């Protein structure tokens, strides 16, 4: 039996306003966490506008959720 074909969908690039809405953080906190290495790094496709890969932001959100659940069990 053949597995269905899998097509990799290109990662969507998010604007800062979209990232802020997704993660519930403002600009300053996002950039602070980036400097600390605790938030996905932004990229500058075309060299001007700042964007984040949607998959990386989603992965970060999953990790934050998992940490909260683990913390609640140990709290």
Buried (B, 14 or more C-beta within 10 A) or exposed (E): EEEEEEEEEEEEBBEBEBBBEBBEBEEEEBBEBBEEEEBBEBEEEEEEEBBBBBEBBBEBEEEBEEEEEEEEEEE
